[in-house]
Amino acid sequence: MTNLFIFNSDFRIRDNPALFHAAENGESLVAMFIHNPKKWESHNESDLKIAFQIDNLKNISKGLAELNISLKVIHAEGIGDENKKIVEYVKNNNINEVFINKEYGINEINRDQNLEKEIANLNKKLNSFDSSVFLPESIKTQSDTFFKVFTPYSRAFRSKLLTKKLEVLGLPKKQKKKIQESDEVENISISAERKKILELYLIGEEYALDKLDKFIDHKIHSYKEKRDYPAIDGTSSLSPYLSSGVLSSRQCLFKVFEKLSEEEEGIKTWVNEIIWREFYKYILFHNPRVSKNLSFSEKYDDFLWSDNQDHFIAWSKGKTGVPIIDAAMRQLNSTGWMHNRLRMIVAMYLSKNLLIDWRKGEKYFMQNLIDGDFASNNGGWQWSASTGVDAAPYFRIFNPITQSEKFDKKGDFIKNWIPEISSVKNIHDPSTDERNDLGYSNHLVDLKESRKKAIEAFSKFSK
């Protein structure tokens, strides 16, 4: 009576529904990881994120061993090859039942539906679980449809939180016997420079849970006041752990409500950010378009984006001539992470001021972020580009200079990442002479003129 659990995107042992239920019979259990570089490449997964997941998996393997659960590593050539390898393993190893946590991308949904049929052909059962806080089918409007705007969704989500007791699952049951020695988890090829970036992020769900506790105990109360200032350590910094499933949204909400109430604005604001994560997964589930490299809003399918490759390269390398944007891009390229306020600023600049297709920016982020999460990344980019789920109109365009003056008033963040302009009179927008003297880029576009051009372009698709 050996069961099989397959790691998809939840790299933790605790509060892992499929793993927990796979272990319930207590006989023997194999946990499987699929090493699949072709899939990672096709999904634009960052080498940093994959290496981070593999390091976490090595740590998980020790915890699994203590529970007499073996870790099996198999290799596949793309997502279409995964089911073949899984079925082959099930047939050859007398597996009783298979357990997975669902993923919401269209390819993953199709893969799992096909796997269910193929497992059934073997007279076996595929057990699918949901590691979201609530099933995406369970939150509906009063007219029995699905939400497309965050605020009413969040109200329904919070209402559900009040009526349903939030619980997290503990460790899976220890198995009677370990049926085989665990496989070594193979590293991926990563440059020395990227390895140094990886060292910035400690691994393990114990570390992530401790980090969550410390944030709730010491920083959450001032979260609302500090979260928008990139020079301040005012955020939870939990995104790498959430995006790789080292930590679950449910664990976050359970911990915060175990200790605190939502009476304080800081707590309410942070809980809102967790709900945003759940919302973007919900949107991904109910709107397969966003998995197909399409805008959420169909009316923008024929939008004429700029194909100025020089502008895109300048943006990606932090050479736009807008200090806050260049500093943000340098932070991303040097650390694999970017402050959330800055993500909005740089995304809006690319898609509105430069009128470059948001999908190019979305892809660049996914390929370079250690916390790249497809649903959240896609949702954030489409929100900034006004092609996604947002009640605000297309003519909301951040002025990056104004944003810089507001959220990096003294220029501390800019000076940290662009030290060559630390001495200028106006750190937010140096003069032409200062730029020329210091070798700092001039503006790619005039901000006022490009804003006007963007509004004109978007207005043609506004109906």
Secondary structure, 3 states (H helix, E strand, C coil): CEEEEECCCCCCCCCCHHHHHHCCCCCEEEEEEEECHHHHHHCCCCHHHHHHHHHHHHHHHHHHHHCCEEEEEEECCCHHHHHHHHHHHHHHCCEEEEEEECCCCHHHHHHHHHHHHHHHCCCCEEEEECCCCCCHHHCCCCCCCCCCCHHHHHHHHHHHHHHCCCCCCCCCCCCCCCCCCCCCCCCCCCCHHHHHHHCCCCCCHHHHHHHHHHHHHHCHHHHHHHCCCCCCCCCCCCHHHHHCCCCCHHHHHHHHHHHCCCCCHHHHHHHHHHHHHHHHHHHHHHCHHHHHCCCCCHHHCCCCCECCHHHHHHHHCCCCCCHHHHHHHHHHHHHCCCCHHHHHHHHHHHHHHCCECHHHHHHHHHHHCCCCCHHHHHHHHHHHHCCCCCCCCCCCCCCHHHHHHHHCCCCHHHHHHCHHHCCCCCCCCCCHHHHHHHCCCCCCCCHHHHHHHHHHHHHCCCC
